[in-house]
Amino acid sequence: MKLTKTPDGYVVQVPDDVVAALGLRDGDSVRVSRPSVVELTVSPEDRDSAIEEMKRLARPLPADYKFNREEANSR
């Protein structure tokens, strides 16, 4: 979607498939509101590349390493 400023205000350009899915027609009144939940969409390619990058940056822990939750929470 794209927001454009006009002399009368702003225009939101909505893709045809969204208009069809919502059953909107030219001249319909619509209300735009801020959602309470933010939705993040990540493509499978982006997800896979992010996982590969995390694996590349990972460093092995020493063999005798043991996580101490109480010590970590006391900080």
Secondary structure, 3 states (H helix, E strand, C coil): CEEEEECCEEEEECCHHHHHHHCCCCCCCCCCCCCCCCCCCCCHHHHHHHHHHHHHHCCCCCCCCCCCHHHHHCC
